[in-house]
Amino acid sequence: MVQRRWFVAWGWVYRPVTWQAFVLVLLATVFCVQVFWAVDRHSHSVSDTLYGIFPYVVPCLMVLNWAASKTSGGAAA
């Protein structure tokens, strides 16, 4: 079975090349933005906002990076 690459390596990150990849990136972006708005609404400082979004944004980006690495067609790890 031929597997189509959703992402291609682009330096240290991955660039989306199919509509499925763009949907994943869009969903991650929408999630991170809504988390930022929800946390920032109740924050009193920049550090409050950063500490508040960290536990949501970092795992989201890690999962996106994992998905990109698995669908980039690179060497199997």
Backbone as CSV, one residue per row, in Angstrom:
resi,resn,N_x,N_y,N_z,CA_x,CA_y,CA_z,C_x,C_y,C_z
1,MET,0.839,-1.180,0.000,0.000,0.000,0.000,0.886,1.246,0.000
2,VAL,0.594,2.162,-0.898,1.361,3.399,-1.004,0.757,4.420,-0.058
3,GLN,1.613,4.988,0.771,1.173,5.995,1.733,1.569,7.368,1.224
4,ARG,0.604,8.269,1.121,0.893,9.622,0.668,1.408,10.462,1.828
5,ARG,2.387,11.285,1.531,2.961,12.151,2.563,2.057,13.348,2.803
6,TRP,1.677,13.577,4.069,0.868,14.734,4.444,1.743,15.951,4.703
7,PHE,2.938,15.705,5.236,3.873,16.774,5.580,5.225,16.474,4.943
8,VAL,6.020,17.510,4.744,7.412,17.331,4.328,8.295,18.062,5.338
9,ALA,9.461,17.489,5.576,10.397,18.123,6.503,10.833,19.463,5.923
10,TRP,10.889,20.463,6.803,11.255,21.823,6.399,12.113,22.408,7.506
11,GLY,13.384,22.074,7.480,14.266,22.451,8.578,13.938,21.616,9.804
12,TRP,13.662,22.282,10.916,13.327,21.575,12.159,11.840,21.306,12.297
13,VAL,11.038,21.840,11.408,9.587,21.689,11.477,9.103,20.961,10.226
14,TYR,7.800,20.793,10.137,7.191,20.128,8.995,6.211,21.068,8.325
15,ARG,6.181,21.010,6.989,5.299,21.862,6.199,4.169,21.000,5.641
16,PRO,2.901,21.426,5.821,1.782,20.636,5.290,1.741,20.703,3.767
17,VAL,1.421,19.568,3.134,1.345,19.537,1.670,0.028,18.954,1.167
18,THR,-0.828,18.433,2.047,-2.127,17.915,1.635,-3.225,18.615,2.430
19,TRP,-4.451,18.447,1.973,-5.562,19.100,2.671,-5.730,18.537,4.075
20,GLN,-5.424,17.236,4.269,-5.533,16.643,5.601,-4.556,17.313,6.570
21,ALA,-3.364,17.586,6.105,-2.358,18.240,6.939,-2.783,19.670,7.269
22,PHE,-3.326,20.369,6.284,-3.791,21.729,6.538,-4.931,21.744,7.560
23,VAL,-5.802,20.738,7.512,-6.883,20.646,8.492,-6.310,20.417,9.892
24,LEU,-5.309,19.537,10.016,-4.669,19.312,11.318,-4.050,20.596,11.862
25,VAL,-3.341,21.320,11.011,-2.711,22.574,11.436,-3.779,23.602,11.810
26,LEU,-4.846,23.672,11.040,-5.930,24.603,11.348,-6.590,24.268,12.678
27,LEU,-6.865,22.994,12.925,-7.472,22.585,14.194,-6.570,22.909,15.379
28,ALA,-5.280,22.648,15.237,-4.336,22.967,16.309,-4.283,24.477,16.545
29,THR,-4.300,25.253,15.481,-4.262,26.711,15.608,-5.521,27.239,16.294
30,VAL,-6.676,26.740,15.876,-7.935,27.175,16.483,-7.958,26.818,17.960
31,PHE,-7.507,25.615,18.303,-7.463,25.207,19.701,-6.543,26.121,20.508
32,CYS,-5.343,26.378,20.004,-4.390,27.219,20.738,-4.904,28.649,20.906
33,VAL,-5.553,29.184,19.894,-6.089,30.546,19.981,-7.212,30.622,21.000
34,GLN,-8.125,29.639,20.983,-9.221,29.694,21.954,-8.726,29.476,23.374
35,VAL,-7.691,28.671,23.572,-7.099,28.516,24.905,-6.482,29.839,25.347
36,PHE,-5.772,30.495,24.424,-5.167,31.785,24.756,-6.235,32.787,25.183
37,TRP,-7.307,32.892,24.408,-8.364,33.851,24.752,-9.003,33.528,26.096
38,ALA,-9.267,32.251,26.343,-9.914,31.867,27.603,-9.012,32.148,28.797
39,VAL,-7.731,31.862,28.668,-6.800,32.071,29.781,-6.510,33.555,29.959
40,ASP,-6.297,34.250,28.856,-5.926,35.666,28.936,-7.058,36.522,29.502
41,ARG,-8.284,36.089,29.315,-9.434,36.833,29.836,-9.371,36.973,31.353
42,HIS,-8.790,35.973,32.035,-8.757,35.974,33.496,-7.360,36.202,34.069
43,SER,-6.400,36.494,33.221,-5.030,36.698,33.680,-4.807,38.150,34.078
44,HIS,-3.851,38.324,34.993,-3.519,39.657,35.458,-2.195,40.156,34.908
45,SER,-1.439,39.263,34.269,-0.150,39.654,33.727,0.227,38.710,32.585
46,VAL,1.304,39.068,31.920,1.800,38.230,30.828,2.230,36.864,31.349
47,SER,2.876,36.854,32.505,3.328,35.573,33.054,2.144,34.689,33.446
48,ASP,1.058,35.277,33.934,-0.154,34.495,34.210,-0.656,33.818,32.938
49,THR,-0.662,34.577,31.846,-1.123,34.025,30.575,-0.205,32.907,30.106
50,LEU,1.091,33.126,30.163,2.039,32.104,29.697,1.952,30.830,30.536
51,TYR,1.885,30.992,31.852,1.741,29.817,32.715,0.404,29.119,32.490
52,GLY,-0.635,29.869,32.149,-1.950,29.287,31.939,-2.081,28.520,30.635
53,ILE,-1.447,29.024,29.558,-1.593,28.352,28.271,-0.601,27.216,28.084
54,PHE,0.499,27.249,28.821,1.554,26.244,28.647,1.054,24.804,28.699
55,PRO,0.247,24.400,29.711,-0.150,22.992,29.780,-1.092,22.550,28.661
56,TYR,-1.605,23.481,27.875,-2.494,23.133,26.770,-1.799,23.245,25.419
57,VAL,-1.070,24.340,25.223,-0.473,24.617,23.924,0.704,23.689,23.637
58,VAL,1.559,23.473,24.604,2.742,22.636,24.368,2.364,21.194,24.001
59,PRO,1.474,20.524,24.753,1.091,19.166,24.325,0.396,19.145,22.964
60,CYS,-0.396,20.169,22.674,-1.059,20.239,21.371,-0.023,20.304,20.249
61,LEU,0.974,21.143,20.410,2.019,21.264,19.387,2.893,20.017,19.329
62,MET,3.086,19.351,20.469,3.845,18.099,20.463,3.101,17.010,19.692
63,VAL,1.787,16.922,19.877,0.987,15.937,19.142,0.987,16.266,17.650
64,LEU,0.870,17.541,17.310,0.923,17.942,15.906,2.274,17.585,15.292
65,ASN,3.355,17.830,16.010,4.692,17.482,15.519,4.839,15.968,15.369
66,TRP,4.304,15.207,16.310,4.349,13.749,16.233,3.591,13.268,14.990
67,ALA,2.377,13.800,14.782,1.576,13.407,13.623,2.290,13.761,12.325
68,ALA,2.916,14.935,12.295,3.650,15.351,11.106,4.845,14.437,10.860
69,SER,5.549,14.042,11.914,6.714,13.184,11.720,6.299,11.793,11.247
70,LYS,5.133,11.324,11.681,4.667,9.998,11.262,4.107,9.987,9.856
71,THR,3.657,11.131,9.351,3.071,11.191,8.009,3.960,11.946,7.024
72,SER,5.224,12.132,7.359,6.122,12.856,6.466,6.847,11.925,5.500
73,GLY,6.713,10.633,5.702,7.372,9.708,4.797,8.851,9.548,5.065
74,GLY,9.325,10.051,6.201,10.726,9.927,6.560,11.062,8.540,7.052
75,ALA,12.229,8.373,7.598,12.667,7.089,8.128,11.774,6.679,9.289
76,ALA,11.394,5.425,9.330,10.534,4.925,10.413,11.306,4.883,11.698
77,ALA,10.706,5.395,12.756,11.369,5.399,14.057,10.716,4.418,14.986
